[in-house]
Amino acid sequence: MSQVSPPTPDRVRAAAEALKNAIDRHLAAVEQRKGESDPVVFQAFEELQAAAEAYDDLLYDAYEEVTPFEFGDSAEEPEELEAVSIRIRRDYLIEDSDAVLAAAREAFLAERPGVSAETAAEAIKTVESAVATLFDAYEPDALDEHAEKVGLAPVGSTLWVVATEPHEDDEWLDEPFRSGESERVIYRLDVTVRDEAEGDDDNKDD
């Protein structure tokens, strides 16, 4: 029986470089992780473990040296998805309080034919009540599209798709944004005013 030749130094060096790259990818995934069970981090962990095991084996076969690595079971895979919760946050600055009040009173009158402007002004005296009236009159998406026309300046938004447990009743409405232990963010989209401005500039260049 022929004896198996030990790995060449080049193979060991290549395995070491592969391990370094896997460490970099894992660190980048951790730095940008989205939730406690981010599948990208899980994948990077698997690749890092495989690279470390390969280097450990080749190092021993070539030089009879060992690494300090201990290899256990693979990272626990995320549980099967049963339900998702979509959470959206949009932030605005009150850029023109007079415009906010005027738009709210106009919406108030549109829903109440025959009501006088004086009545609308009496009903909506503060910016706080004006904002509430606007969101009561319009869908959030529609209001977002016309935010600047009603005196609001968009700051940014974030959308999270969160894996959660299914609910059979409406009890979740008591604490709709409470985070549970089983929840994890599986997708996230952040938009800032700067992102939108850069997009507009790109369109102008086309």
Backbone as a ProteinNet text record, in pm:
[ID]
protein_1_A
[PRIMARY]
MSQVSPPTPDRVRAAAEALKNAIDRHLAAVEQRKGESDPVVFQAFEELQAAAEAYDDLLYDAYEEVTPFEFGDSAEEPEELEAVSIRIRRDYLIEDSDAVLAAAREAFLAERPGVSAETAAEAIKTVESAVATLFDAYEPDALDEHAEKVGLAPVGSTLWVVATEPHEDDEWLDEPFRSGESERVIYRLDVTVRDEAEGDDDNKDD
[TERTIARY]
85.3	0	89	61.6	141.7	103.6	203.8	181.2	133.8	33.2	-20.5	80	110.7	207.1	144.9	222.9	169.4	138.9	50	16.4	140.3	145.4	256.5	241.8	352.6	343.4	248.8	242.4	152.5	6.5	-29.2	-167.7	-200.5	-105.9	-127.9	-141.3	-55	-61.4	-194.2	-241.5	-369.2	-484.6	-477.4	-581.7	-579.5	-458.8	-447.9	-508.7	-484.3	-542	-694.1	-742.9	-888	-950.8	-880.1	-929.5	-933.6	-829.1	-827.7	-945.9	-970.9	-1082.9	-1216.6	-1228.6	-1352.7	-1374	-1264.6	-1275	-1323.6	-1268.8	-1310.7	-1458.7	-1503.4	-1644.6	-1736	-1693.9	-1775.3	-1786.1	-1674.4	-1676.7	-1766.3	-1757.7	-1841.9	-1989.5	-2021.8	-2161.2	-2211.7	-2126.8	-2165.6	-2185.8	-2097.9	-2108.3	-2236.1	-2288.2	-2407.2	-2527.6	-2522.5	-2628.1	-2763.2	-2867.5	-3003.9	-3085	-3082.1	-3153.6	-3061.1	-3110.9	-3029	-3001.2	-3085.9	-3068.2	-3055.7	-2971.3	-2951.6	-2895.5	-2963.9	-2914.5	-2779.2	-2746.9	-2616.2	-2504.9	-2528.3	-2430.3	-2417.2	-2529.2	-2527.8	-2443.5	-2462.6	-2386.8	-2237.5	-2205.9	-2065.5	-2000.6	-2077.3	-2026.1	-1992.8	-2082.6	-2060.6	-1934.1	-1915.8	-1797.6	-1670.1	-1677.8	-1561.6	-1523.1	-1622.5	-1593.8	-1530.9	-1583.5	-1528.7	-1384.4	-1357	-1221.3	-1124.7	-1170.1	-1085	-1053.8	-1153.1	-1131.3	-1034.3	-1050.1	-961.3	-816.8	-797.6	-662.3	-604.3	-686	-641.6	-593.4	-669.3	-632.7	-503.4	-493.9	-375.5	-249.9	-265.5	-151.2	-96.7	-187.6	-143.4	-79.8	-143.8	-90.4	47.1	68.8	195.6	305.7	269.8	372.5	350.5	240.7	203	189.2	135.4	105.6	-46	-89.3	-233.2	-265.7	-392.2	-442.1	-518	-545.2	-623.1	-773.3	-814	-957	-1023.5	-1145	-1228.5	-1352.8	-1382.6	-1494	-1609.8	-1718.9	-1839.7	-1940.4	-2066	-2172	-2186.6	-2248.2	-2273.4	-2368.2	-2368.3	-2460.2	-2603.9	-2682.8	-2822.7	-2897.9	-2962.8	-3036.1	-3161.9	-3201.1	-3323.9	-3444.3	-3538.6	-3658.8	-3740.1	-3823.9	-3905.2	-3999.1	-4009.3	-4090.4	-4239.1	-4312.7	-4456.7	-4538.1	-4481.5	-4554.6	-4454.3	-4495.5	-4409.2	-4487.9	-4415.7	-4473.3	-4399.1	-4473.2	-4413.9	-4420.2	-4305.7	-4300.8	-4233.3	-4304.3	-4256	-4249.1	-4141	-4127.9	-4088.2	-4161.6	-4129.8	-4120.6	-4014.3	-3994.7	-4006.2	-4070	-4088.4	-4053.6	-4009.3	-3995.4	-4113.9	-4161.8	-4266.2	-4196.2	-4197.8	-4124.5	-4202.9	-4335.5	-4420	-4549	-4555.6	-4672.4	-4799.7	-4788.6	-4907.1	-4961.9	-4872	-4915.4	-4980.1	-4926.5	-4984.9	-5126.3	-5143.8	-5276.4	-5373.3	-5328.1	-5415.7	-5458.1	-5364.6	-5396.8	-5492.8	-5473.2	-5561.5	-5702.6	-5713.5	-5846.4	-5915.9	-5838.9	-5897.1	-5950.2	-5873.7	-5918.9	-6041.7	-6043.6	-6157.6	-6283.9	-6274.2	-6389.5	-6433.8	-6337.6	-6371.5	-6456.6	-6437.5	-6513.9	-6644.7	-6666.4	-6785.9	-6847.9	-6913.9	-6976.2	-7071.8	-7065.7	-7154.5	-7096.4	-6985.1	-6920.8	-6839.4	-6841.7	-6773.2	-6623.6	-6549.1	-6404.9	-6376.3	-6464.9	-6446.9	-6456	-6548.6	-6562.9	-6437.8	-6384.1	-6261.8	-6146	-6135.4	-6027.8	-6042.9	-6167	-6192.5	-6161	-6188.5	-6165.4	-6017.6	-5943.7	-5801.2	-5719.8	-5673.9	-5601.4	-5450.9	-5410	-5268.4	-5211.7	-5080.3	-5014	-5034.8	-5036.7	-5058.2	-5192.6	-5298.9	-5430.8	-5435.5	-5359.9	-5356.6	-5293.4	-5182.3	-5116.2	-5208.3	-5276	-5369.5	-5481.2	-5530.9	-5637.6	-5590.1	-5468.4	-5414.6	-5400.7	-5350.4	-5334.3	-5467.7	-5566.6	-5700.7	-5769.4	-5734.9	-5800.2	-5734.8	-5604.4	-5531.7	-5459.7	-5440.1	-5357.1	-5212.5	-5135.3	-4996.4	-4913.9	-4933.5	-4857	-4893	-5022.6	-5066.8	-5014	-5017.1	-4967.8	-4816.8	-4747.1	-4602.2	-4565.3	-4642.6	-4615.2	-4631	-4720.6	-4748.6	-4704	-4609.6	-4568.2	-4523.7	-4442.2	-4388.2	-4497.3	-4604.1	-4713	-4794.6	-4789.9	-4868.1	-4779.3	-4655.8	-4568.7	-4482.7	-4475.5	-4392	-4267.2	-4152.8	-4027.4	-3981.8	-3984.7	-3941.2	-3794.8	-3768.6	-3631.9	-3575.2	-3658.8	-3615.6	-3717.2	-3692.6	-3785.1	-3708.6	-3768.7	-3712.6	-3826.9	-3807	-3906.1	-3839.6	-3902	-3849.7	-3950.6	-3901.6	-3981.4	-3930.5	-4016.7	-3975.8	-4043.7	-3964.4	-4020.4	-4078.3	-4201	-4267	-4354.1	-4426	-4515.7	-4656.5	-4731.9	-4869	-4957.8	-5051.2	-5145.3	-5286	-5359.8	-5495.4	-5600.1	-5558.3	-5654	-5592.8	-5658.6	-5613.6	-5537.7	-5490.8	-5419.9	-5291.1	-5232.9	-5107.5	-5125.6	-5250.8	-5276	-5251.8	-5252.1	-5224.5	-5080	-4989.3	-4847.3	-4796.2	-4837.7	-4809.1	-4661.9	-4579	-4438.2	-4344.3	-4400.3	-4316.7	-4238.6	-4110.3	-4025.6	-4023.8	-4050.6	-4047.3	-3916	-3889.1	-3762.9	-3751.2	-3864.6	-3859.9	-3852.5	-3858.8	-3860.8	-3719.9	-3711.2	-3583.6	-3611.6	-3526	-3539.8	-3483.1	-3565.8	-3519.3	-3499.1	-3546.2	-3522.1	-3537.7	-3454.5	-3461.9	-3425.2	-3504.3	-3477.5	-3479.9	-3366.9	-3356.3	-3344.8	-3421.3	-3417.4	-3397.7	-3300.8	-3278.3	-3300.6	-3317.5	-3336.1	-3215.3	-3097.5	-2977.2	-2979.8	-3028.7	-3040.2	-3130	-3245.4	-3339.6	-3281	-3207.1	-3146.9	-3043.5	-2963.8	-2864.4	-2931.7	-3046.5	-3120.7	-3173.5	-3222.1	-3270.6	-3157.4	-3039	-2924.1	-2884.5	-2890.9	-2856.7	-2953.5	-3083.9	-3183.7	-3161.7	-3116.7	-3092.2	-2974.5	-2877.6	-2760.2	-2790.9	-2898.3	-2931.6	-2985.3
-119.2	0	124.3	213.8	335.1	431	501.3	595	728.9	786.8	915.6	1024.6	1106.7	1214.5	1325.3	1385.8	1496.9	1616.1	1701.8	1821.1	1907.5	1970.9	2060.6	2189.9	2260	2389.3	2486.9	2478.9	2569.2	2542.1	2414.6	2381.4	2431.3	2417.3	2465.4	2617.1	2682.9	2828.9	2873.6	2803.2	2837.9	2820.2	2715.4	2692.9	2803.5	2850.2	2960	3087.7	3114.7	3233.5	3222.5	3101.5	3080.5	3104.6	3064.5	3086.7	3235.5	3308.5	3453.4	3520.7	3480.4	3539.1	3505.3	3383.3	3342.3	3422.2	3451.5	3534.1	3673.9	3730.5	3864.4	3866.2	3763.6	3758.5	3742.1	3661	3640.4	3769.1	3840.6	3966.3	4068.5	4076.5	4170.5	4136.5	4007.2	3965.4	3999.9	3979.9	4011.9	4162	4241.1	4386.4	4439.3	4368.6	4414.2	4325.4	4250.2	4152.9	4221.5	4152.7	4202.9	4104.2	4124.5	4034.6	3929	3861.4	3764.6	3638.8	3606.4	3484.2	3517.2	3610.9	3653.3	3536.4	3495.4	3382.6	3409.6	3536.1	3569.2	3537.3	3568.6	3536.4	3385.3	3315.4	3169.1	3109.2	3158.2	3108	3137.2	3258.6	3295.8	3209.4	3175.8	3088.1	2950.6	2897.6	2765.8	2764.6	2870.3	2878.8	2894.1	2970.9	2988.8	2857.8	2784.1	2656.8	2558.4	2554.4	2463.4	2499.8	2629.4	2674.3	2643.7	2661.4	2633.5	2484.7	2400.2	2255.7	2210.9	2269.3	2232.7	2270.9	2390.1	2434.6	2347.9	2316.3	2234	2097.6	2036.4	1904.2	1909.3	2008.5	2017.7	2050.1	2137.5	2173.6	2051	1969	1849.3	1748.5	1729.1	1632	1673	1803.2	1849.9	1861.8	1909.2	1941	1875.7	1800.5	1740.5	1846.3	1960.1	2068.9	2084.4	2134.9	2150.9	2298.1	2330.2	2466	2467	2584	2591	2582.2	2556.8	2555.5	2430.4	2447.6	2335.5	2336.6	2224.2	2218.1	2141.5	2215.2	2152.6	2135.7	2128.5	2116	2245.9	2236.7	2355.8	2448.3	2574.4	2671.2	2624.7	2648.7	2607.2	2682.1	2607.7	2670.3	2738.6	2849.4	2917.2	2823.9	2839.7	2757.5	2790.9	2695.3	2716.8	2835.1	2916.2	3038.3	3004.7	3062.3	3039.7	3166.2	3281.5	3407.6	3521.8	3630.5	3748.7	3871.7	3969.6	4098.1	4206.6	4293	4401.6	4527.9	4588.7	4707.7	4820.8	4932	5046.6	5169	5239.4	5367.2	5473.1	5586.6	5701.2	5824.3	5898.2	6018.7	6143.3	6246.4	6373.5	6489.1	6596.9	6722.5	6811.8	6887.5	6986.1	7106.5	7112.5	7217.2	7347.9	7337.4	7457	7431.5	7480	7453.2	7513.3	7628.8	7689.7	7601.4	7542.8	7453.8	7327.7	7276.2	7158.1	7188.6	7302	7341.6	7361.3	7427.9	7454.6	7325.1	7232.3	7105.2	7022.8	7024.3	6948.3	7005.9	7136.4	7199	7174.2	7172.8	7142.9	7000.1	6906.2	6767.2	6753.6	6827.8	6827.7	6873.3	6979.8	7033.1	6939.1	6873.3	6783.1	6666	6624.8	6512.2	6556	6688.6	6740.2	6852.3	6817.3	6920.1	7008.4	7137.1	7229.6	7289.9	7233.7	7288.2	7411.2	7512.3	7637.7	7630.2	7720.7	7728.5	7765.7	7845.9	7884	7762.1	7672.5	7550.2	7463.5	7454	7375.4	7435.1	7568	7635	7614.7	7612	7591.5	7447.6	7353.2	7211.8	7175.5	7243.8	7212.4	7336.9	7344	7463.2	7440.7	7314.9	7285.3	7199.2	7202.7	7118.8	6971	6939.8	6800.8	6748.7	6827.7	6784.9	6785	6874.1	6879	6752.8	6709.9	6588	6467.6	6460.5	6350.2	6350.8	6469.5	6481	6434.3	6471.3	6431.7	6280.5	6217	6072	5999.9	6068	6010.5	6020.1	6123.8	6147.6	6072.3	6048.8	5988.3	5860.9	5772.2	5655.1	5700.6	5632.8	5674.1	5685.1	5591.5	5596.9	5720.5	5752.6	5869.6	5997.7	6003.4	6122.9	6136.9	6023.9	6028.1	6085.5	6051.1	6100.6	6252	6307.4	6451.6	6524	6464.8	6520.4	6665.6	6695.9	6831.6	6934	6889.9	6982	7021.2	6937.2	6966.3	7014.2	7052.9	7110.4	7013.5	6887.9	6788.4	6761	6748.6	6719.3	6578.2	6483	6346.7	6342.5	6267.9	6250.9	6116.6	6015.6	5882	5779	5654.9	5548.2	5417.3	5324.2	5190.1	5089.6	4981	4874	4745.8	4680.6	4554.7	4443.5	4331	4209	4118.4	4093.3	4022.1	3886	3782.2	3649.2	3643.4	3596.9	3594.9	3470.9	3460	3346.9	3385.1	3290	3321.5	3354.3	3447.5	3487.2	3444.8	3390.8	3345.4	3446.3	3552.8	3652.6	3791.2	3892	4030.3	4082	3992.4	4037.2	4111.9	4081.1	4147.1	4296.8	4341	4483.7	4563.7	4494.6	4564.6	4614.4	4537.2	4576	4539.8	4615	4575.1	4574.8	4654	4663.2	4599.3	4520	4450	4339.7	4328.5	4226	4102.8	3988.5	3864.1	3790.7	3692.4	3619.5	3542	3499.1	3416.3	3498.5	3631.1	3714.1	3739.8	3753.6	3788.8	3866.4	3960.6	4040.4	3959.8	3933	3856.2	3944.2	4067.5	4162.5	4303	4393.6	4532.2	4625.2	4732.6	4832.9	4970.5	5038.8	5173.9	5274.1	5381.9	5488	5620.6	5697.2	5829.9	5934.4	6056.6	6165	6173.5	6146.2	6151.4	6045.2	5926.1	5820.6	5863.8	5926.2	5968.4	6080.3	6171.7	6281.7	6230.5	6131.2	6074.6	6002.6	5938.1	5872.3	5971.4	6085.8	6189.9	6243.9	6260.3	6309.6	6210.6	6081	5979.6	5982.8	6003.7	6008.9	6128.6	6240.2	6359.8	6340.1	6257.9	6235.5	6148	6065.7	5974.5	6050.2
0	0	0	-93.3	-101.8	10.2	59.8	169.3	113.8	179.4	135.9	168.3	69.2	89.4	173	259.5	339.8	251.4	294.2	215.2	193.2	79.5	50.3	130	153	222.5	153.4	20.3	-52.4	-17.2	-1	35.5	175.2	264.8	401.6	402	325.5	317.8	256	153.8	90.6	188.7	270.3	371.3	475.9	510.5	606.9	550.8	422.5	359.1	351.6	322	316.8	453.7	558.9	694.6	727.1	687.5	710.6	641.1	517.3	442.7	507.8	557.9	624.6	752.7	823.9	945.2	909.7	802.1	758.8	721.6	648.2	607.2	728	823.1	943.3	1023.9	1039.4	1113.7	1044.3	912.1	837.5	854.3	853.5	870.8	1010.2	1111.1	1249	1265.6	1205.2	1216.8	1153.4	1052.3	981.2	1010.2	1116.4	1144.5	1161.3	1120	1129.3	1213.1	1343.4	1432.4	1491.1	1594	1666.5	1585.6	1488	1408.9	1261.4	1230.3	1092	1010.4	901.5	821.7	757.3	732.6	674.7	774	901.5	1005.5	1020.2	1013.7	1023.4	911.3	788.2	674.4	690.1	736.7	756.2	864	967.5	1073.1	1017.3	935.6	876.3	791.5	711.9	625.9	708.9	816.3	903.5	970.2	1017.2	1082.1	984.1	861.3	760.6	726.4	713.4	681.1	794.7	918.8	1034.8	1045.5	1019.6	1025.4	916.6	796	685.6	717	771.1	806.8	918.5	1016.6	1129.2	1079.8	989.2	937.3	856.4	766.2	681.4	762.5	862.7	946.3	1019.7	1069.5	1142	1046.9	930.1	834.2	782.4	767.8	711.7	816.5	935.6	1035.2	1172	1183.5	1311.6	1421	1379.6	1472.6	1482	1595.8	1616.4	1638.3	1622.9	1647.9	1780.2	1835.2	1959.8	1936.2	1810.6	1779.6	1836	1884.2	1925.7	1839.4	1779.2	1685.7	1747.5	1769.3	1820.8	1709.1	1748.9	1649.3	1573.3	1457.8	1377.5	1451.1	1409.7	1470.6	1453.1	1552.7	1548.8	1439.5	1353.2	1243.9	1297.5	1232.8	1274.3	1262.8	1353.7	1348.9	1224.8	1185.1	1065.4	1084.8	981.2	987.3	988.7	1086.2	1096.5	1073	1107	1090.3	1083.8	1020	1012.7	1055.9	1107.3	1146.3	1068.9	999.1	922.5	1007.3	1034.9	1119.7	1043	1035.6	958.7	1048.9	1039.6	1110.1	1008.1	1010.9	926.4	1015.2	1000.7	1081.6	994.5	1052.4	981.6	1075.3	1016.7	1089.5	1055.6	1153.5	1126.3	1062.9	932.6	861	853.6	840.8	828.1	905.3	1028.2	1112.4	1054.3	989.1	928.1	817	738.3	630.4	686	796.2	860	907.9	974.1	1022.6	907	801	686.4	618.7	599.7	534.8	619	749.8	838.5	838.4	841.1	838.6	705.6	598.3	467	462.8	519.7	525.4	614.8	723.8	816.3	743.9	665.7	592.7	481.3	416.2	305.8	353.2	476.7	530.7	596	604.9	672.3	588.9	482	397.3	478	453	521.7	647.3	696.4	816.3	776.3	859	826.7	856.1	793.2	817.1	961.8	1020.4	1160.4	1251.5	1218.6	1298.2	1287.7	1165.8	1146	1224.3	1222.5	1295.4	1445.3	1491.5	1634.1	1674.4	1583.7	1614	1608.8	1522.1	1505.1	1537.3	1660.9	1705.7	1719.2	1733.5	1757.2	1644.8	1632.1	1532	1564.9	1693	1733.7	1684.3	1704.7	1657.3	1505.2	1442.1	1295.9	1238.6	1297.1	1250	1267.7	1382.1	1406.1	1302.8	1268.4	1168.6	1031.9	994.8	864.7	853.5	957.9	952.3	964.8	1021.9	1027.2	891.5	815.8	686.9	571.7	580.6	469.2	512.4	415.3	439.9	460	544.9	567.8	440.1	346.1	220.8	139.5	134.3	58.1	121.3	253.5	321.7	303.8	302.8	285.2	148	46.3	-88.7	-98.4	-16.4	-23.6	103.5	176	305.1	294.1	195	184.1	153.7	85.8	52.4	175.5	278.5	399.3	513.7	482.2	584.1	660.9	615.2	681.8	598.5	664	594.8	632	536.8	567.4	610.6	716.8	766.6	722.7	726.9	688.2	732.5	693.8	731	742.9	813.4	821.9	821.1	748.7	740.8	788.2	883.7	936.4	910.5	861	853.4	965.1	1061.4	1182.5	1188.2	1206.3	1227.2	1367.4	1378.1	1508.2	1519.5	1627.8	1647.9	1603.9	1549.3	1507.9	1627.8	1606.8	1712	1671	1765.8	1737.6	1781.7	1847.4	1894.1	1877	1932.5	1917.6	2039.7	2125.8	2245.6	2211.7	2096	2058.2	2039.1	2017.6	1999.3	2127.2	2242.8	2368.8	2372.9	2314.6	2306.1	2166.5	2065.8	1927.1	1889	1956.7	1918.4	2020.2	2107	2204.8	2134.2	2165.6	2105.5	2195	2136.4	2210.9	2189.5	2275.5	2266.7	2136.1	2080.8	1960.6	1832.6	1844.6	1724.8	1672	1540.9	1479.5	1351.5	1321.6	1200.1	1084	982.2	867.2	744.4	751.4	641.9	697.7	648.3	694	579.4	565.5	462.1	526.5	524.5	579.8	465.8	475.5	374.8	446.2	402.8	458.7	350.8	392.4	296	204	257.9	176.3	67.6	99	-1.2	-115.5	-80.5	-182.7	-268.2	-205.2	-279.6	-378.5	-337.3	-427.2	-542.9	-515.6	-621.9	-723.5	-675.8	-766.6	-852.5	-793.6	-869.4	-977.9	-945.3	-1044.6	-1161.4	-1129.9	-1236.4	-1327.2	-1267.2	-1347.1	-1442.3	-1398.5	-1481.9	-1601.7	-1590	-1700.1	-1821.1
[MASK]
++++++++++++++++++++++++++++++++++++++++++++++++++++++++++++++++++++++++++++++++++++++++++++++++++++++++++++++++++++++++++++++++++++++++++++++++++++++++++++++++++++++++++++++++++++++++++++++++++++++++++++++

